[in-house]
Amino acid sequence: MRVVLLLAAAAALAACGEKPQTASGVKSDAALYSGTGTAMPFSAAGWKAGDRTSWEQQLRTRAQMGQNDYTKVN
């Protein structure tokens, strides 16, 4: 009976050791407009890492030109 209780306690405690799962493995609390710190080939032209106003302008442009169906030309 003790062996069963010890195995049950070990199994219950094994779940407590799970590591947090993150997409990139790096947890960062930096602002989004600060960038990743590396040059990305897919970043928008005109956006400068760390510049909040250029970040907001790029978001506005993308929302207006790329995601607004009223401005698209078919």
N, C-alpha and C positions, 0 to 999 in steps of 0.2 A: 504494500500500500504506500509506503514511504517513497519507493522508487517512482511510482506513478505520480505522486504529488510533486516530487522533485522535477520530473520530466515536464509536467504541466507548467510548473513555475518557470522553468528554463525556456519553454516555448513561449510563454506569455512575455517574458522579459526580452526575448529575441526581437520582438516587434519594436521595442523601444530604441533599438540601435540603428534604425534606418536613417540613411543620410538624406538631406533635402535634395530634391531633384530640380535642377535648373536647366534651361535650354542650352546655354552656352558654357555652363560650368563656372562662370564668373558672375558674382552678384555685385551689382553696381547701383549706387543711389545717386549717381550724377544726373544732371539735367539732360533731357533728350537732345537738345540743341548743341551739347558739347561734343557730340560725335564719339567715335570709337577709339580715336587715337591713331588709327591706321588709314592709309589711303584706300578708299573703296572705289572700284571702277564703275559701280552703279549709282553713285551719289549724283544728285542733280547738279547741273552746271549752274554756277552762280552762288551756290551755297558754300559758306565758309564755316568750318567747324568752330564752335564756340561763339558765333555771332547770332544772338537771339532774334534780331530783326530780320536777318536774311533767312533764318529758319521759318519764321512766321510767314514771310513773303512767299517762300517756296510752298508752304502748306496751302496758302490762299490760292496760289496759281494752280496747284494740282487739283484742288477742290473745284475751282472754277472751270478750268480747261479740260481736265481729264475725267472728272466724275460728274459733271453737270451735263445731262442729256440735252438741255435746251441750247447749249453753245456748240454742240457737235454738228459737223457738216457731214451729211450722208452722201 
